[in-house]
Amino acid sequence: MKLEPRQCDAVLAVIDSGSFEQAALRLHLTPSAVSQRVRALEEALGKPLVLRGRPCRATPAGQRLLQYLRRAHLLERDLEAEFAGDLAEPLTVAVAVNADSLGSWFLPALASFLIEEQVLLDLIVDDQDHTYALLEAGRALGCVSTEPQAMRGCVAESLGVMRYRAMATPEFKKRWFARGMTRAAARRAPVMVFDRKDKLQADFLLRHFGLPEGGYPCHYVPASEPYMQAIRCGLGWGMLPELQMRALQDGGALIDLLPAAPLDVGLYWHRWKVQSPRLERMSNILVRSARQLLTA
């Protein structure tokens, strides 16, 4: 069967905006007209595509459709750009990435390519253990993830290892870990956690001290700069990537609480096997640059 473009645009608008009302504003239609187009495509395909709610979400069949539509759109835009030459419009690519990668190596790795190739990033920031789901749901065309296995139709390439260390101020260590980072002290010392999805500190404490999640006090600070600032202010200790905190460590502002026990997190770049030429080039540059910046 042939997909009707206006119906596909309606489904995309509903999922991207989260509601039929917002989709209607985006498409300059009434909510009723958007609903009719979505329903017509669902009837043509014989499966529900949108879970009506607040926000609206894609069904599994809807996710598969989104994956196809986003890739087809990129291929079409790249073909247009090839014929338009210097008059080509920028290409927007949705990518899911974790906050620590975004705050350290990700943008330096891609900056030159994005400028030269006129590529605009639509970044979705999520925990590295959850970015894979965004690719699976059709919301992103590529993702940085801890998942080593590629889903059907995709390729997963190793980027390297993001190395984390348990960092705190000298004053914090003196107050809470004067006799070293022991199990008893770790149960009482405040921990900095990015958000409820962040398991770095939990994994570290479970691995080295057998402490279960919830067995110690936590601050939750879901933003990269404020998170690091909270550690620098002595509110708690937390896992920081070596790429971000080397200068602070060298200057004595932060110290490693357990130098012999870094936490290594392997990262992978997931992309579709069939993708637009510009996204193919972007993937190659990203993988090559990441392998130079991250720990092997």
C-alpha positions as CSV (number, residue, x, y, z in Angstrom):
1,M,0.0,0.0,0.0
2,K,1.0,3.6,-0.5
3,L,1.3,5.9,2.5
4,E,-0.7,9.2,2.3
5,P,1.7,12.0,3.1
6,R,-0.8,14.3,4.8
7,Q,-1.9,11.4,7.0
8,C,1.7,10.6,7.9
9,D,2.4,14.3,8.7
10,A,-0.6,14.3,11.1
11,V,0.7,11.3,13.0
12,L,4.2,12.8,13.2
13,A,2.8,16.1,14.5
14,V,0.6,14.4,17.1
15,I,3.5,12.4,18.5
16,D,6.0,15.2,18.4
17,S,3.7,17.8,20.0
18,G,2.0,15.4,22.4
19,S,-1.6,16.3,21.5
20,F,-4.1,16.7,18.7
21,E,-4.6,20.4,19.6
22,Q,-0.9,21.3,19.3
23,A,-0.6,19.2,16.1
24,A,-3.5,21.2,14.7
25,L,-1.7,24.4,15.4
26,R,1.4,23.1,13.7
27,L,-0.4,21.9,10.6
28,H,-2.9,24.9,10.4
29,L,-5.8,22.5,10.7
30,T,-8.6,21.9,13.2
31,P,-8.1,19.1,15.9
32,S,-11.0,17.3,14.2
33,A,-9.2,17.3,10.9
34,V,-6.0,16.0,12.4
35,S,-7.9,13.2,14.2
36,Q,-9.6,12.2,10.9
37,R,-6.3,11.9,9.1
38,V,-4.7,9.9,11.9
39,R,-7.8,7.6,12.1
40,A,-7.7,7.2,8.3
41,L,-4.1,6.0,8.3
42,E,-4.8,3.7,11.2
43,E,-7.7,2.1,9.3
44,A,-5.5,1.8,6.1
45,L,-2.8,0.1,8.1
46,G,-5.1,-2.0,10.2
47,K,-3.4,-1.1,13.5
48,P,-3.7,1.7,16.1
49,L,-0.8,4.2,15.8
50,V,-1.4,6.7,18.6
51,L,-2.2,6.1,22.2
52,R,-4.6,8.9,23.0
53,G,-3.6,10.5,26.3
54,R,-1.7,13.4,27.8
55,P,0.7,13.3,26.2
56,C,-0.2,11.2,23.2
57,R,2.3,8.4,22.5
58,A,3.0,6.1,19.7
59,T,1.9,2.4,19.8
60,P,4.5,-0.2,18.8
61,A,3.1,0.0,15.3
62,G,3.3,3.8,15.5
63,Q,6.9,3.6,16.6
64,R,7.8,1.5,13.5
65,L,6.0,4.1,11.3
66,L,7.9,6.9,13.0
67,Q,11.2,5.2,12.4
68,Y,10.5,4.8,8.7
69,L,9.1,8.4,8.3
70,R,12.0,10.1,9.9
71,R,14.6,8.1,7.9
72,A,12.6,8.7,4.7
73,H,12.5,12.4,5.4
74,L,16.2,12.6,5.9
75,L,16.9,10.7,2.7
76,E,14.6,13.0,0.8
77,R,16.2,16.2,2.3
78,D,19.7,14.9,1.4
79,L,18.6,14.2,-2.2
80,E,17.2,17.8,-2.4
81,A,20.4,19.2,-1.0
82,E,22.5,17.3,-3.6
83,F,20.6,19.0,-6.4
84,A,20.3,22.4,-4.7
85,G,24.0,22.7,-4.0
86,D,24.9,25.8,-2.0
87,L,21.2,26.8,-1.8
88,A,20.4,23.6,0.2
89,E,18.6,24.2,3.5
90,P,20.1,22.8,6.8
91,L,19.2,19.3,7.7
92,T,17.8,18.6,11.2
93,V,18.8,15.3,12.9
94,A,17.3,14.1,16.2
95,V,19.9,12.4,18.4
96,A,19.6,11.0,21.9
97,V,22.6,11.5,24.1
98,N,23.4,11.3,27.8
99,A,24.2,14.5,29.7
100,D,27.8,13.6,30.6
101,S,28.7,12.9,27.0
102,L,27.0,16.1,25.9
103,G,28.9,18.1,28.6
104,S,32.3,16.7,27.6
105,W,33.2,15.0,24.3
106,F,30.1,14.9,22.1
107,L,29.9,18.5,20.7
108,P,33.7,18.9,20.2
109,A,33.6,15.6,18.2
110,L,30.9,16.9,15.8
111,A,31.3,20.7,15.8
112,S,33.3,21.0,12.5
113,F,31.1,18.6,10.7
114,L,27.9,20.3,11.8
115,I,29.2,23.7,10.6
116,E,30.5,22.5,7.3
117,E,27.6,20.2,6.4
118,Q,24.8,22.5,7.6
119,V,23.4,19.9,10.0
120,L,21.2,21.1,12.9
121,L,21.0,18.9,16.0
122,D,17.7,18.2,17.7
123,L,19.1,16.7,20.9
124,I,17.2,14.6,23.4
125,V,19.1,14.3,26.7
126,D,18.5,11.2,28.8
127,D,20.4,8.7,30.9
128,Q,22.8,6.5,28.9
129,D,20.8,3.4,29.9
130,H,17.6,4.9,28.5
131,T,18.6,6.6,25.2
132,Y,18.2,3.3,23.3
133,A,14.5,3.4,24.0
134,L,14.2,6.8,22.2
135,L,15.7,5.3,19.1
136,E,13.4,2.3,19.4
137,A,10.4,4.6,19.8
138,G,11.3,6.5,16.6
139,R,12.0,9.7,18.4
140,A,15.7,9.7,17.5
141,L,17.7,8.6,14.4
142,G,20.9,7.9,16.4
143,C,21.8,7.5,20.1
144,V,24.7,7.2,22.5
145,S,23.9,4.3,24.7
146,T,25.3,1.7,27.1
147,E,23.4,-1.0,25.2
148,P,25.9,-3.1,23.1
149,Q,23.3,-5.0,21.1
150,A,21.8,-3.3,18.0
151,M,18.1,-3.6,17.4
152,R,16.9,-5.0,14.1
153,G,17.9,-2.8,11.1
154,C,20.5,-0.9,13.1
155,V,24.2,-1.0,13.8
156,A,25.9,-0.5,17.2
157,E,29.5,0.7,17.2
158,S,31.7,0.9,20.2
159,L,32.8,4.5,21.1
160,G,35.0,3.7,24.1
161,V,34.7,4.0,27.8
162,M,33.5,6.9,29.9
163,R,35.5,6.7,33.1
164,Y,34.0,8.0,36.3
165,R,35.5,8.7,39.7
166,A,34.0,9.3,43.1
167,M,34.7,13.0,43.7
168,A,34.2,15.4,46.6
169,T,35.8,18.5,48.1
170,P,38.7,18.1,50.6
171,E,36.4,19.6,53.3
172,F,33.7,17.0,52.5
173,K,36.2,14.2,52.8
174,K,37.5,15.4,56.1
175,R,34.0,15.6,57.5
176,W,32.6,12.3,56.3
177,F,35.5,10.2,55.3
178,A,38.3,11.2,57.7
179,R,39.2,7.5,58.1
180,G,38.7,6.6,54.4
181,M,35.6,5.7,52.4
182,T,34.3,2.8,54.4
183,R,30.9,1.1,54.3
184,A,29.8,2.7,57.6
185,A,30.8,6.2,56.4
186,A,29.2,5.7,53.0
187,R,25.9,4.9,54.6
188,R,25.8,8.4,56.2
189,A,27.5,10.7,53.7
190,P,25.2,12.6,51.3
191,V,25.3,11.4,47.7
192,M,24.8,13.6,44.6
193,V,22.5,11.9,42.1
194,F,21.6,13.4,38.8
195,D,18.0,12.0,38.6
196,R,16.0,8.9,39.4
197,K,17.4,7.2,36.3
198,D,21.0,7.8,37.3
199,K,22.4,4.5,38.7
200,L,26.2,5.4,38.7
201,Q,26.4,6.1,42.4
202,A,24.1,3.2,43.2
203,D,26.2,0.8,41.1
204,F,29.4,2.1,42.7
205,L,28.2,1.7,46.3
206,L,26.7,-1.7,45.7
207,R,29.9,-3.0,44.0
208,H,32.4,-1.7,46.5
209,F,30.4,-1.6,49.8
210,G,27.4,-3.8,49.3
211,L,25.0,-0.9,50.0
212,P,21.6,-1.3,48.4
213,E,20.0,1.7,46.6
214,G,18.1,3.8,49.1
215,G,20.5,2.9,52.0
216,Y,22.1,6.3,52.1
217,P,21.0,10.0,51.9
218,C,20.8,11.6,48.4
219,H,20.5,15.0,46.8
220,Y,18.9,15.0,43.3
221,V,20.2,17.7,40.9
222,P,19.1,16.9,37.3
223,A,21.4,19.4,35.4
224,S,25.1,18.9,34.6
225,E,26.5,22.3,35.7
226,P,24.4,22.5,38.9
227,Y,25.3,18.9,39.7
228,M,29.0,19.6,39.5
229,Q,28.5,22.9,41.4
230,A,26.7,21.1,44.2
231,I,29.7,18.8,44.6
232,R,32.1,21.7,44.5
233,C,29.9,23.4,47.2
234,G,30.4,20.4,49.4
235,L,26.8,19.2,49.4
236,G,27.7,15.7,48.7
237,W,30.0,13.4,46.7
238,G,29.2,12.0,43.3
239,M,30.6,10.2,40.2
240,L,32.2,12.6,37.7
241,P,33.7,11.8,34.3
242,E,37.4,12.2,34.1
243,L,37.0,14.3,31.0
244,Q,35.1,17.0,33.0
245,M,36.9,17.1,36.3
246,R,40.6,16.8,35.6
247,A,41.2,20.6,35.9
248,L,39.3,20.7,39.2
249,Q,41.3,17.7,40.5
250,D,44.6,19.1,39.4
251,G,43.8,22.4,41.2
252,G,42.9,20.6,44.4
253,A,39.2,21.7,44.4
254,L,38.1,18.1,44.2
255,I,39.7,14.9,45.3
256,D,39.2,11.2,44.4
257,L,37.6,9.4,47.3
258,L,38.6,5.9,46.0
259,P,41.5,6.3,43.5
260,A,41.9,2.6,42.9
261,A,38.3,2.1,42.0
262,P,37.2,4.0,38.9
263,L,33.8,3.1,37.4
264,D,34.0,2.5,33.6
265,V,30.9,2.8,31.4
266,G,31.1,1.5,27.9
267,L,29.3,3.6,25.3
268,Y,27.9,2.7,21.9
269,W,26.6,4.6,18.9
270,H,23.4,3.2,17.5
271,R,22.3,4.1,14.0
272,W,20.2,2.7,11.2
273,K,22.0,0.6,8.5
274,V,20.2,2.5,5.8
275,Q,20.4,6.2,6.4
276,S,21.0,9.5,4.6
277,P,24.5,10.3,3.3
278,R,25.0,13.2,5.7
279,L,23.9,11.1,8.7
280,E,26.3,8.3,7.5
281,R,29.1,10.8,7.4
282,M,28.2,12.2,10.8
283,S,28.2,8.7,12.3
284,N,31.6,8.0,10.9
285,I,33.1,11.2,12.3
286,L,31.4,10.7,15.7
287,V,32.7,7.2,16.1
288,R,36.2,8.1,15.0
289,S,36.4,11.2,17.2
290,A,34.9,9.5,20.3
291,R,37.5,6.7,20.1
292,Q,40.2,9.4,20.2
293,L,38.6,11.2,23.2
294,L,37.3,8.4,25.3
295,T,39.2,5.7,27.2
296,A,39.9,2.7,25.0
